[in-house]
Amino acid sequence: MTSGSRASNRSVGLVSATNGDGRPLLAYDCDQHHAVGPRARALIFNDPRSRSLLPLIERVAPSDANVLIMGETGTGKELVARYVHSLSQRADAPFVAINCGAFSESLIEGELFGYEKGAFTGANIARPGWFEAANGGTLFLDELGDLPLPLQVKLLRVLQEREVVRLGSRKAVPLNVRVIAATNVELQQAVNEGRFRSDLFYRLQVVPIPLLPLRERRADILPLARHFLEVYGARLGAGHPELSAAAEEAVFQHNWPGNIRELENAIHRGTLICENGRIQPADLGLGEISETGGNGGSATLEEAVRPFIARLLKGGHDNLLERVVALTVTEAFRQCGENQIKTAEALGVTRNVVRTHLKNLDLI
């Protein structure tokens, strides 16, 4: 969490805190309810436009209404979903988060709805789907706009009938699941273009919650940065790193197209490579500064990276290889929109290797 005095309300996980200037802010402490990664604990309510969402969220949370969270990638949609769940009567029941874009079209049906033994080649045992896993609790469907049209029909039926039929079975399993969906695409436009079913859209959009990009809620930027400084200072054994005045200005002025995810990775990188615990603008890797010494686009990978590695070696960093690998995997995962298959392709390794790294880094 951000530094400062705080008086917590453990029933909902809202924490009163102060930012670096001593001004009050609100932050959701997801640690009180879930074991999640640092970004999922980082919904900071400092900007008035962020705070304006609280009354809506807190009104809708106790109900069982379907919720559709809309916003760019990296704006904190899953945390809002977790917060809604924590305020509901299902708070002690499962919260299951599924990224609809992480599975191929041939796999997603079995993942969502489950399958019986022999339902398809390789189905050697029966397996419940994520709807059954979330029974009694909340199912969070992220990147819903990536769901293929045939699956949209089946999802609509599950929502209407409140029951699921596994692949290879004729037996319906009753469901008591609240569905919270999220998307980074304009679903109304997708409906108009025939890429998304209008009946499913209206079924899910009982309560729409729009999340602004970070560039439109700038008062959240520095409190978020301080939160990540605390997290990665502890995780990397780096003590209490801080932003220099110039770095703080760079962080505040940057446009953050990748939103909170990009900010987290910039602070992670800065904490990893800064000297004497003080992060400078060049440590953040925000795009304006070249780390390669001017080799430009004609440099080979080895030529571009060698000066950077030499600088790190001279800095006497502990566990250098482990930390550089972690940073590489984290950045690839971000660049690939948190899609494990694309991350594996980008890194030239198998998906199982990527999953192992992501689990070790608490990213999944």
C-alpha positions in Angstrom: 0.0 0.0 0.0 1.0 3.6 -0.2 2.8 5.0 2.8 1.2 7.0 5.5 -1.1 6.6 8.4 -4.2 4.6 7.8 -7.4 3.4 9.6 -8.8 0.4 7.8 -12.4 -0.8 7.5 -11.8 -4.6 7.3 -15.4 -5.4 6.2 -14.8 -3.9 2.8 -11.0 -3.3 2.5 -11.1 0.4 2.0 -8.1 2.1 3.6 -7.8 5.7 4.5 -4.2 6.8 3.8 -2.1 9.8 2.9 0.0 10.3 -0.2 3.5 11.8 -0.3 2.2 15.3 0.2 0.1 14.4 3.2 -3.2 14.7 1.3 -5.8 12.0 1.9 -6.6 9.3 -0.6 -8.5 6.1 -0.7 -7.0 2.8 -1.7 -8.5 -0.7 -1.8 -6.4 -3.2 0.2 -7.1 -6.4 -1.7 -4.7 -8.3 0.7 -7.5 -8.5 3.2 -9.5 -10.7 0.9 -7.2 -12.3 -1.7 -3.7 -13.5 -2.4 -3.0 -11.4 -5.6 -0.1 -9.6 -7.3 1.0 -6.1 -6.7 -1.0 -4.5 -9.5 -4.2 -6.1 -8.3 -3.7 -4.3 -4.9 -3.2 -1.0 -6.6 -6.6 0.6 -7.2 -5.8 4.1 -5.9 -8.7 6.5 -5.4 -7.0 9.9 -5.3 -8.2 11.6 -8.4 -11.8 13.0 -8.1 -12.8 11.1 -11.2 -11.6 7.8 -9.6 -13.5 8.6 -6.4 -16.6 9.3 -8.3 -16.9 5.6 -9.2 -17.1 4.5 -5.5 -20.8 5.3 -4.9 -21.8 3.3 -8.0 -19.6 0.4 -7.2 -20.8 0.3 -3.6 -24.4 0.5 -4.6 -24.3 -2.4 -7.1 -21.9 -4.7 -5.2 -24.4 -6.2 -2.7 -26.7 -7.2 -5.5 -26.3 -10.1 -7.9 -26.6 -7.9 -11.0 -24.3 -8.6 -13.9 -21.6 -6.0 -14.2 -19.7 -4.9 -17.3 -16.4 -3.1 -16.6 -15.0 -1.2 -19.6 -11.6 0.3 -20.0 -8.3 0.2 -21.7 -5.8 -2.6 -21.0 -4.1 -2.1 -17.7 -6.6 0.2 -16.1 -7.4 -2.1 -13.1 -10.6 -3.9 -14.3 -9.9 -7.1 -12.4 -9.3 -5.2 -9.2 -12.6 -3.4 -9.5 -14.2 -6.9 -10.1 -12.5 -8.2 -6.9 -13.6 -5.2 -5.0 -17.3 -5.7 -6.1 -17.0 -9.4 -5.1 -15.5 -8.4 -1.7 -18.5 -6.1 -0.9 -21.1 -8.7 -2.0 -22.7 -11.5 0.0 -20.5 -13.9 -2.0 -17.3 -12.4 -0.5 -16.4 -15.7 1.3 -17.1 -17.8 -1.8 -14.8 -18.3 -4.8 -13.7 -15.5 -7.1 -12.5 -17.1 -10.4 -10.8 -14.9 -13.0 -10.6 -16.1 -16.6 -9.0 -14.3 -19.5 -11.1 -15.2 -22.5 -8.2 -14.2 -24.8 -5.8 -16.6 -23.2 -7.3 -19.7 -24.8 -7.6 -20.8 -28.4 -11.1 -21.1 -29.9 -10.9 -24.9 -29.7 -10.1 -24.9 -25.9 -12.2 -22.1 -24.5 -15.5 -24.0 -24.6 -14.1 -26.9 -22.5 -12.4 -24.4 -20.1 -15.6 -22.5 -19.5 -18.2 -25.2 -19.4 -16.2 -28.4 -18.6 -16.2 -31.7 -20.3 -16.8 -35.4 -19.7 -14.3 -38.2 -20.3 -14.1 -39.0 -24.0 -15.8 -35.8 -25.1 -12.9 -35.1 -27.5 -9.5 -36.4 -28.3 -7.3 -36.0 -25.2 -10.3 -35.8 -22.8 -9.0 -38.7 -20.7 -10.8 -37.6 -17.5 -13.9 -35.6 -16.8 -13.3 -32.0 -15.7 -15.6 -29.3 -14.4 -15.3 -25.9 -16.2 -14.8 -22.5 -14.6 -18.5 -21.9 -14.2 -18.7 -24.9 -11.9 -15.5 -23.9 -10.1 -17.1 -20.5 -9.4 -20.4 -21.9 -8.3 -21.7 -20.0 -5.3 -19.2 -17.1 -6.0 -18.2 -14.8 -8.8 -16.8 -15.5 -12.2 -14.8 -12.7 -13.8 -14.6 -13.0 -17.6 -11.9 -10.7 -18.8 -11.4 -9.7 -22.5 -15.0 -10.8 -23.2 -14.8 -9.1 -26.6 -12.4 -11.8 -27.7 -15.0 -14.6 -27.2 -15.9 -16.3 -30.6 -19.5 -15.8 -31.7 -20.5 -19.5 -31.3 -19.3 -19.4 -27.7 -21.3 -16.2 -27.1 -24.5 -18.1 -27.9 -23.6 -20.8 -25.3 -22.6 -18.2 -22.8 -26.0 -16.4 -23.2 -27.8 -19.7 -22.6 -25.9 -20.3 -19.4 -26.7 -16.9 -18.2 -30.4 -17.2 -19.1 -30.9 -20.7 -17.8 -28.5 -20.5 -14.9 -27.2 -24.0 -15.6 -24.3 -25.5 -17.6 -24.0 -28.6 -19.7 -20.5 -30.1 -20.0 -19.1 -31.1 -23.4 -20.1 -34.7 -24.0 -22.9 -34.7 -21.4 -26.7 -34.1 -21.5 -26.9 -33.4 -17.8 -27.4 -29.8 -16.7 -25.6 -28.6 -13.7 -27.4 -25.9 -11.7 -25.5 -22.7 -11.2 -25.5 -19.9 -8.7 -22.8 -17.7 -10.1 -22.5 -13.9 -10.4 -20.8 -12.9 -13.7 -18.7 -9.8 -13.9 -17.3 -9.2 -17.4 -14.6 -6.8 -18.7 -13.6 -5.6 -22.1 -11.0 -3.3 -23.6 -12.9 -3.0 -26.8 -16.0 -0.9 -27.6 -18.7 -3.6 -27.4 -21.4 -1.4 -28.9 -19.3 -0.9 -32.0 -18.6 -4.7 -32.1 -22.4 -5.3 -31.9 -22.9 -2.8 -34.8 -20.3 -4.7 -36.8 -21.7 -8.1 -36.1 -18.8 -9.2 -34.0 -20.7 -9.4 -30.7 -24.2 -10.5 -30.0 -26.6 -7.7 -29.0 -28.6 -10.0 -26.7 -25.5 -11.0 -24.8 -24.3 -7.4 -24.6 -27.5 -6.2 -23.0 -27.6 -9.3 -20.7 -24.2 -8.4 -19.3 -24.5 -4.7 -19.3 -27.0 -4.4 -16.4 -24.5 -2.1 -14.7 -21.7 -0.6 -16.8 -18.6 0.7 -14.9 -16.3 2.8 -17.1 -12.6 3.0 -16.0 -10.7 6.0 -17.2 -7.2 5.6 -18.6 -4.4 6.8 -16.3 -3.7 9.8 -18.4 -7.2 11.1 -17.6 -6.8 10.7 -13.8 -3.4 12.1 -13.3 -3.8 12.6 -9.5 -3.6 8.8 -9.2 -0.2 8.5 -10.9 2.2 9.4 -8.1 0.3 7.6 -5.4 0.4 4.5 -7.6 4.1 5.0 -8.2 4.8 5.2 -4.5 2.8 2.0 -3.9 4.9 0.1 -6.5 8.1 1.5 -5.0 7.1 0.0 -1.7 6.2 -3.3 -3.3 9.3 -3.8 -5.4 11.6 -2.3 -2.8 10.5 -5.2 -0.5 10.3 -7.8 -3.2 13.8 -7.1 -4.6 15.4 -6.5 -1.3 16.2 -2.9 -2.4 15.2 -1.2 0.8 13.2 2.0 0.3 13.9 3.2 -3.3 12.7 6.7 -4.2 12.1 8.7 -7.3 14.4 11.7 -7.9 12.6 15.0 -8.5 13.3 14.7 -12.2 12.0 11.1 -12.3 8.9 12.1 -10.4 8.2 14.8 -13.0 8.8 12.3 -15.8 6.4 9.8 -14.2 3.7 12.5 -13.8 4.1 13.9 -17.3 4.3 10.6 -19.2 1.1 9.6 -21.1 1.0 6.0 -19.9 -0.6 4.3 -22.9 -0.2 1.0 -21.0 -1.9 2.5 -17.9 -1.2 1.0 -14.5 0.5 -2.1 -16.0 3.1 0.2 -17.7 3.6 2.3 -14.6 4.2 -0.9 -12.5 6.7 -2.2 -15.0 8.5 1.2 -15.1 8.8 1.3 -11.3 9.9 -2.4 -11.3 12.6 -1.7 -13.9 13.7 1.5 -12.1 14.0 -0.3 -8.7 16.0 -3.1 -10.4 18.6 -1.0 -12.1 18.9 2.3 -10.2 22.0 3.2 -8.2 22.0 4.0 -4.5 18.2 3.5 -4.3 17.4 6.7 -6.2 15.6 6.3 -9.5 16.5 8.7 -12.3 14.5 9.3 -15.5 16.8 7.1 -17.5 16.1 4.1 -15.2 12.4 4.1 -16.0 12.7 3.3 -19.7 9.8 5.5 -20.8 10.8 5.5 -24.4 12.4 9.0 -24.8 15.8 7.8 -23.6 18.0 5.3 -25.4 19.8 2.7 -23.3 21.9 1.4 -26.2 24.4 4.2 -26.6 23.2 5.3 -30.0 23.5 2.0 -32.0 20.1 2.6 -33.5 18.0 0.2 -35.4 21.0 -1.4 -37.2 22.4 -2.9 -34.1 22.1 -6.7 -33.5 20.4 -7.8 -30.3 23.8 -8.6 -28.8 25.3 -5.2 -29.7 22.3 -3.4 -28.3 22.1 -5.3 -25.0 25.9 -5.7 -24.2 26.5 -2.1 -22.9 23.4 -2.3 -20.8 24.5 -5.7 -19.2 28.0 -4.2 -18.7 26.5 -1.3 -16.8 24.5 -3.7 -14.6 27.5 -5.9 -13.8 29.5 -2.8 -12.7 26.7 -1.9 -10.4 27.2 -5.0 -8.2 23.5 -6.0 -8.3 22.6 -9.2 -6.4 20.9 -12.1 -8.2 21.4 -10.2 -11.5 20.5 -13.0 -13.9 17.3 -14.0 -12.0 16.2 -10.3 -11.9 16.9 -9.6 -15.6 15.0 -12.8 -16.6 12.1 -11.7 -14.4 12.1 -8.3 -15.9 12.2 -9.8 -19.5 9.3 -12.1 -18.8 7.3 -9.4 -17.1 7.8 -6.9 -20.0 7.0 -9.5 -22.6 3.8 -10.5 -20.8 2.8 -6.8 -20.7 3.7 -6.2 -24.4 1.6 -9.3 -25.4 -1.5 -8.1 -23.5 -1.0 -10.8 -20.8 -1.6 -13.5 -23.3 0.5 -16.5 -22.4 0.6 -18.0 -25.9 1.8 -14.8 -27.5 4.3 -14.3 -24.7 5.8 -17.7 -25.3 6.0 -17.0 -29.0 7.7 -13.6 -28.4 10.3 -15.2 -26.1 10.8 -18.3 -28.2 9.9 -20.7 -25.4 7.0 -23.0 -24.6 3.9 -21.9 -22.8 4.8 -24.1 -19.9 8.0 -22.3 -19.4 6.2 -18.9 -19.5 3.6 -20.2 -17.0 6.3 -21.3 -14.6 7.9 -17.9 -14.7 4.6 -16.1 -14.3 3.6 -18.2 -11.3 7.0 -17.5 -9.7 6.5 -13.8 -10.3 2.9 -13.9 -8.9 1.6 -12.6 -12.2 -1.0 -15.4 -12.6 
